[in-house]
Amino acid sequence: MAARLTKAQLADMATCFSLQGPDSRMSGIQRVNIELREGIQGKKRWAVKWNGNVLNKNLNWEYEMNPSNRTDTFIKATRFKNIQYAYDAWCRFLKKIGVKQFTNMDLDKANR
């Protein structure tokens, strides 16, 4: 039998988190993924993805083109240094559209 993993160990190994969206009548968003992706020069970065789009740092959705068509400017605008920054951007977007039931939280405490 394999050794049991803690929630923290499992989270450290994950490359994609799927989050339930707010009431879709308000936002049209039922679920987003926060995914670990290639950044510039092979550095791993996190992206908030929904329906073929990615959330940029200005809290707007941009269509995600094929990898060969993504510019460095696009990648810098739509990739986050770590999962906490990506999650915070998602929460700020929800606040921007008037969703109040979602708040920023420390991801280490999210499942306690």
Buried (B, 14 or more C-beta within 10 A) or exposed (E): EEEEEEEEEEBEEEEEBEBEBBEEEEBEBEEBEBBBBBBEEEEEBBBBBBEEBBBBEEBEBEEBEEEEEBEEEBBEBBBBEEBBBBBBBBBBBBBEEEBEEBEBEEBEEEEE
